[in-house]
Amino acid sequence: MPNFPDDLRYSQDHVWVRVNAGTATIGITDYAQRELGEIVLVELASVGELVAANEPFGTVEAIKAVSEMYMPFAGTIVEINEPLNDDPTVVNSDPYGEGWMAKVKPSTPKDVDALMSSKAYAAQTEASDD
């Protein structure tokens, strides 16, 4: 059973968001990494890049497939998780911790509030599994 921490917000595209002091840390959900399988490569947008809502901010390559990751709100990349270049499998073992992907300064902070709660996201994943 996938894990969906209550202190996060979620997008329909399986991205989680944690806001701290106005900066949003984002990554892919436990559900997404389980669906993809073992992750072998993570490619992310560059620091300083402004990414529009619903536009790709990177790709995840797994043994099964390559998948784009979509920004759940417009924002500027302020940091990327460089250690994923050497060990992308951390996304599989710790998607909500060391497997984070980018830190973003949202263009409109209230857009984060519009994302799903853990309960709503869990319901969405259950419906897609049926």
Secondary structure as GFF3:
##gff-version 3
##sequence-region A 1 130
A	DSSP	beta_strand	9	10	.	.	.	ID=ss1
A	DSSP	beta_strand	15	20	.	.	.	ID=ss2
A	DSSP	beta_strand	23	28	.	.	.	ID=ss3
A	DSSP	alpha_helix	30	36	.	.	.	ID=ss4
A	DSSP	beta_strand	39	44	.	.	.	ID=ss5
A	DSSP	beta_strand	50	51	.	.	.	ID=ss6
A	DSSP	beta_strand	56	62	.	.	.	ID=ss7
A	DSSP	beta_strand	66	70	.	.	.	ID=ss8
A	DSSP	beta_strand	75	80	.	.	.	ID=ss9
A	DSSP	three_ten_helix	82	85	.	.	.	ID=ss10
A	DSSP	alpha_helix	90	93	.	.	.	ID=ss11
A	DSSP	beta_strand	102	106	.	.	.	ID=ss12
A	DSSP	alpha_helix	110	113	.	.	.	ID=ss13
A	DSSP	alpha_helix	118	129	.	.	.	ID=ss14
###
